[in-house]
Amino acid sequence: MDLTTPLIAFLFVCLIFPKIVRNRPQFYISFALLVLILLLSIVARIFHMHAGFAYFLSIIIDVLRLMVFILLVLCAGGLSLHELSGEVFRSFEVMRRGETEKTVIIPLTGQKPRVKEPEEEPEPQRQSIDTPTQPPPDSSSSLPLEEPRQ
C-alpha cells in the first residue's frame, strides 16, 4: 500500500460528507492530480523494462502525491497555501522561542471585547521631615552665613 490509497479514501470521504470540503477548487485539483497519478502508474508499468524512464515516472508520481496531500489538507482546512505557510512559520517560531504574545479572546456574539483597565500601582510611601514652620520667639531673625573678614 502506498500513499495513493489513503488519499483516494479521503477523497471518497469528502464526496460522502461534502461539508468537510471548505475550498472546492483545491478539492477538484487534487482529484485531477490523483487521476494523473493513476495514469502515470499505468504508463510506468507498461514501460517497466526501461528502468530509467520508469524511475523518472516514479519520481514524478511521488511529487504529485505530495502535492495532492497538501491540497487535500488545504481544502479540508479552508486555507490558502500562503496562509498555511504563515501558520507553519509562526508555529516554528513558537516552538523555538516560546509563546511571547498574550492570547486575545474575541467573543462570538458580536460583543466588543472588554478593555482591561491598567492596574493602579500603589504610590511609594513618602517620608516627611518635620521642620518648624516659625522660628522660636527669642531667636534672632537671621543666621549669619559668613563671618566678616578683618
QUIZIWO-V726350 format. One line per field, one symbol per residue. ss: DSSP state (h for helix, s for strand, l for the rest). burial: b if it has 9 or more other ideal C-beta (glycine too) atoms within 8 Angstrom, else e. A space follows every 10 residues. Layout:
# QUIZIWO-V726350
ss=???
burial=???
This chain:
# QUIZIWO-V726350
ss=llhhhhhhhh hhhhhhlhhh lllhhhhhhh hhhhhhhhhh hhhhhhllll hhhhhhhhhh hhhhhhhhhh hhhhhhhlll hhhhhhhhhh hhhhhhhlll llllllllll llllllllll llllllllll llllllllll llllllllll
burial=eeebeebbeb bebbeeeeee bebeebbebb bebbebbbeb bebbeebeee eeebeebbeb beebbebbbb bbbbbbeebe eeebeebeee eeebeeeeee eeeeeeeeee eeeeeeeeee eeeeeeeeee eeeeeeeeee eeeeeeeeee
